[in-house]
Amino acid sequence: MAQDGDLLKQFEVFLANRMEEYYPDVRDAFAKLLDTDFPDSIKGLHIEVFLDDPAFSFRLFSKGKNEVWVNEPEPVKELNDTVDRLWPIVTEDELDQYTIWEDDPKWGRQVALEQPLDKLNVSRIVFPWLKKIVSETKRDFSHPITASIHDITLPKEL
């Protein structure tokens, strides 16, 4: 079990370093987004974080008059396109280095016994990163910007 904790800590360090590498591009995409003149119908922005293999991803949505979260106007689509070009933040091969493997005698191959994401507190790592990006880029954007982890946490204002 000590190995489990060591691998998790090593993965957290690896992910934190990777997030720092991605930080300038993500921050610049948010700065460009928030420099845009949004239509008056926009009431806020929401970042939905998804727990994906091999780590996490996120999408931005805007809230319009009808209280529905959508992938528009164009600046929101552009930010999501930028994220799509950058991701994945961790590749499968990189994740495999932090996965606990077990030999499966029935199938004669290794199977993943446990992955770092199984125990990783993503909100503790991702929310501060997003909050820092938003605080550096929000400027005069007067509407709330929230974030949540899909199907796990409620929206939290950044």
N, C-alpha and C positions, 0 to 999 in steps of 0.2 A: 504493500500500500504506500510505502514511502515513495516508490517510483511514480505512483499515480500523482501524488502531490507535486513532485519534482517536475513531471511532464506538464502539469497544469501551469505551474509557475513559469516554466520555460516558454510555454505557448503564450501566456499573458504578456511576457516581455517581448516575444516575437511580434505579437499582434500590435502592441503599443508602438513598437518601432515602425512597423508597417503603416500604422495610422499616421504617424508623424511624417512619413514619406509622402503620403497621400494628402496631408493637410493643406499644403499650399494650393494645389489644384482644386480641391473641394472648397476651400475658403474663397478662392478667386471666382468660382462658379456662383457661390452664394452672393458675393459682392456684386457681380454683374446682374444677377437676378434682382437684388434689392435696390439697385440703382435705377431700375425700370419704373416708369410711371404705370402703376397698376390701375385698371379701371375701378371706378367707385364701387362696383358690385363685389369686389373682393373684400371679404371680411376677416381673412386670416390665412395662414399657411400651416400645414401639418406635415411632419416627417414621420413616415411609417418605417420602422426598422424591422427587417425580416431576418429570422434565424435561418440562414441558408447553409447548405454544405458548400464550401468548406468553412465558412465563418458567418458573416452577416452582410446584408446589403440594405439599401434604403431607397425610398421613393418619396418625392415631394408632391403634395396635393394642395390645391387652393380651395377655399370655401367661398362659394358664391351666394347670391341672393336667396336661392332656394335651399340653402343649408346643406348642400351636397358637396362632398369632397371630389374634386376632379383634377385631371392631369392637364389643366389649362389655366391661364392663357399661355401664349407662346414662350415666355421666359421660364415658366415652370417646366414645360416640355424640354427646353434647352438644358436646364439644370439636370433633369433626369437623363437626357442623352449623354451629358458629360459623365455622370456617374456610371452609366452603362459602359462607356468607353474605358473607364478606369478599372472597373471591377472585373474579376474577383480580387478582393483585397488579399486573399490567401488562396493559393492553388491547392488542388488535391494532393499533389506530391509533397508540398510543404506541410500540409495537415498530417499526412502519413507519418512524418517524423515525430509527431507528438501523440500518436495514437497507440494505445496498448493493444498488442496483437496476441492472438492465441492460435495454436495449431489445432485445426479441426480434424480429428482422426477419421471421421465419417467421410469427409470430402477430400481429405488429403491436401488441404491448403490452409493458409492463414486467414483468419477472420478477425475483424475489428471487434475487440471486446469492449473497448471504451474509447470515445473520442473526447478531446478537450472541451468541445462545446457542450457535452453532457453535464459538465459541472461549472462551466464558465458563467459568471454573473455579467452578462452582456450589458445590462443597463448601467452597472457601475463603471464600465469601461467606455461605452459608446456615448452615453448622455453627456458627460463632461466634455468630451471631444466636440460634440455637436453644439453644446452650449457656448464653448469658446469660439467656435466659428460664427455662430449667430451674434454673439456679443461684439465681435470685431467687425461685423458687416451690416448690422441692422440699421444703423444711422437713424434716418428719419422715418423708417417704416413703422407706422403707428399701430398696426394690427398685431394680434398675438401670433406667435410662432410656437407651435407645440410639437411634441414628439412622443411616440409610444412604441413599444415592442409589440408587434402584431400578435394578437390573441393572448398576450401575457400581462401587459401593463396598461393602465389608463393613460390618456394623454396628459403630458406634463409640460407646463410652459417653460420655454428655454430662456 
